[in-house]
Amino acid sequence: MIIDLHTHSYYSADGQYSISELLDFFSAGDIAGITDHETIGGWEEFKIEAQKRDIRPVLGVEWFTPTCHILSYFINEIPQDFFDFMVARRNLDKNCMFLVYQDIKKKIPTLPSYEKVLALNHHPEGILGLPALAEAVSFNSTNLSQIEAEDLVRKEKRKLPMGTVRPMPFDPEELIEIINSWGATPILAHPYRKSGGQTGRRSKDEVELRVRTLVKAGLKGVEFFSGGSTEDEVKHILSLTGELGLIPTIGSDKHSPGKTAEVAKVEKFNDLAMKRIMEWLTLSI
């Protein structure tokens, strides 16, 4: 049996799998979670397709903050104000990336038309993702690598006014409060991995401080295994979640063929952790 609660489809800007391709990693009886980046565009298709294959679907979203990523899972009823929020934020995302494209086009006239770049992006919601725009910028520039092009796109995006043109970034504590208000479960994603464009792994002390701080804000769980987790990291997070009464979750964070971690097989982890995950997931079945 496989439990993998952290996966990305091509509804995420840097995801490449269709919903069907994503579910091909699972078999009947497995539990699969979809956590695309700040979108629920793939939810309905994922739920229908998973149920056809006798796979238990878990619906989630991965959110970005300047210091960490927060996963939100909906195990119970989903309120209308959440759907309203997502529609408004996604429309803002779409317009924001169009404006970023226009600003970069002024700097790089050889950049193809917006429609052509968008078509290369293959995003189901018609949103131009940062990686796709950066790839087009790098290809049509004589001196910018993909990484440098991504930095350029980010800088242009940051120039846009927040709130009216660019979606407001979340403070972790504020985001956790919002997630709880929706009746969803806030989970700290890949706690040892650095975020905000940084590379490498966080120290044990850094992770422990962040978890204890976010628990005070209403954090309900921590991802104890994700792509790249070491045995020591897994043991530490399991110990911490046990001490603090948090939900331990598990996921591969798979995005694409080049960024696909091993799915999380139950037999790799201790029985207590699996029992706690199953108790959480079955509370409202």
N, C-alpha and C positions, 0 to 999 in steps of 0.2 A: 504493500500500500504506500502511496506517495501523498504527502501533504506539502503543498507549495503555495503559500499565501501571498507571494510577492512576485508578480510577473507583469510584463508590459507587452502590449500589442502595438500595432502601427498607429493607434490613436495617440500614443505618446510621441512627442516630436523626434525622439531618438530610437523609437521602436521600429522593428521591421517585420514582425510576424503578423499575419492576419489572425483573426480570432480562431479560425479553423486550424491553422498551422500551430498556434500556441497550444491548443487543446490536444494536438497530436502527441504531445509529450506525456499525456496522461492516459490512463486506462479506466475501465469501469471500476467503481468503488473508490477511486482516488478523490482527494479534495483539492480543488484548484481555486486560487484567488486571483482576481484581476485588479491591478492597482496602477492604472495609467496615470500619467502626470497631470494632475489638476483637471481631469476630464472624466465624464461618465459616458462618453460617446459610444463605447463598445459594450456597455453593460447588458443591454437587452439581447444583443446577438450572442454574447458570451453565455448568458443564463440559459437561453433557449438551446444553443448548441451543446452546452455541457450536460443539460438534462437529457438530451437525446442520446448521449453517450453513457448515461448513468454515472456521470461525474458530479460530485457535489460542488456547486458554484458558490464562491464567497465574493461579494461585491465590495470593492474598496477604492480608495483614491490615495495617491502619494502627493504630498504637499511639500513645497520648498520654503525654507526659511534661511536667513543668512548663516545660521550656525548648524543646522541639522535638517533632516527630512523627517516628516511625520506622516505615518500611514493612518487612514481612518477607515474603519470597517463598519458596514451596516449589517447587523445580525438581526435586528428587529425591524419594526415599521419605519419607513423613510418619510420624513415630513415634507410637505409641499414647499416650505421656505428654503429647504436645501436645494430642491430642483430649480427654484427661481433664482437662487444665488448662483448656481452653476451656469445657467443660461446667460445671465448678465455678465459673469466673469469670462465666459468663453467668447462672447461677442466682443468684449474688450480685447481679449488676446488676439483675435483675428484682425481687428482694426489696427492694433498696436504693431503687429508684424508687417502689415502693409505699409505703414508709415516708416518703419525702419528700412524696409526695402527702398522706398522712395528716396530717403536721405542718402543711402549708400549708392544708389544709382547715380546721384549727382556727382559722387566722388569717383565712381567707376562706370563711365558711360558704356563700356562694352558689355556690361552685365545684361543678360537676356531680359526679355519682358517679364513682368510679374507673373503673367499667365503661364509662361514657359517654365519658370523656376518652380512655380506652384505645382505644375503638372509632373515635374521630376520628383517632387516631394512625396507624392502618392498618399497624402494625408486624407483619410476618409471624411473629415469634417471641413476640408478645404482651408486649413490653417497652415501657413508657412512656418515650418519649424526652424529654430535657430541652426541646427546642424546642416539642414538642406541649404539654407541661405548662405551659410559660411562656405559650404562646398562650392556653390556657384561663384561666390566672391573669389575664393582661392583659384579656381579654374580660370577665371577671367582676369586675374591679376598677374603681373609679371614677377612680383616680389613677395607675395603673401602665402605662407604655408596654411594648412587647414587650421592649425592651432591659432595662428596669428589672425586668420580670418574670423574665427569664432570670437576672439577678443575684440575685434573691430565691431562685430555685430552686437556684442554685449554693451560696448561703450555707446554705440548709437542708440540702443534701446534705453540705456540709463539716462540719456539726455531728454527723453520724453517725459512730460509732467505726469506724476503719479496720481492715481485716483480718477482722473478724467480721461486720459489717453492710455496710460500704462497701468495694469493691475497693481494695486498696492501690495508690497511685500508683507509677509506675515511675521510678526514677533512670535516665537515658539509658544510662550505662555498664552498669548492672545488666541493663537490658532487652536490650542488644546481646549480652551474655554468654548470656542465656537463649535468644535467637533462634539464636545459633550452636550452642548445645547441642542444639537441635532439628534441626540440619542444614539450617536455612533461611538465607536471605541477608538480612542487615540493611542497609537503605538509608535514608539521611537524606532525608526528604521536604521538598519546597519550601524549600530552605535559606535563601532570602532573605526568606521571609515570617515575620513575627513571630507568636508563638503565645501561649497563656495569656491570651487575651482582648485582647491588644494589637493595634493596627492599624499599618499602614505596612510599610516594608521595612527589613531589616537592612543595615548597611554592609558593604562588601567585607571590611574587617578583621575584623568580627564573624563573618562567615561562614567566613572562612579559619581563624580560631582555633578555632571549633567543629568544623569538619571535621577539622583536624589533631589535636584533642584526642580526638575519637571514634574516629579511626583507631587510636589506641593501645589503645582498648577493644575493638577487633575489628570496627569498621564496615567493610563490604565495598563500599559504593557510595554515590553521591549522585545525586539526581534533578536533572539539569541543565536540564530544561525542565518546567515545570508551568504551570498557568493563571496568567497574570500575569507570567511571566518576560520580562525585557527582553533585547535582543540582547547588551548588555554583560554581563548576569548569566549568560547562556548561555555566552558565550566564557570567562568567568572559571571557571565550574564545569568546563567541558570541559578547560581548561588544568590545573586542580587535580586532576581525576581522572586525567588523563594522567600528571602528575608523580608522584602517589601510587599509581598502579597500581590505581585503583578502578573499579568498574563504573559507567558513566554510564547512568542510566535516564531514562525520558521518560513524561509523563502529563498528562492534562488536569485531573485532580481534579474531574471533573464530579460534581454532586450532584443538581441539579434544573434545571428550565427557567430559573430565575432565577440559577442558579449553574452554568453550563455553559460551560466554556472550549472553544476550538477543539481538536479532536483533533489528535494530533501526526503530521503527514504526513512520511514519511521524507525526501522530497526537500528539505525545509526545512533539513536539518541535514547536517553534513559526513559523508563516507563513513566516516571512521575511527570516529566515535562509533557509527554504525549497525553497523559491523562488530563492535565490541566488545559491543554489546547482543546481537547475533545469536549471537556465540560463547558468551556466557553462557547464553542461552536454549536453545541446541542441544547443550550439553555432554552432556545425559542423554536426548536424544530416542531 
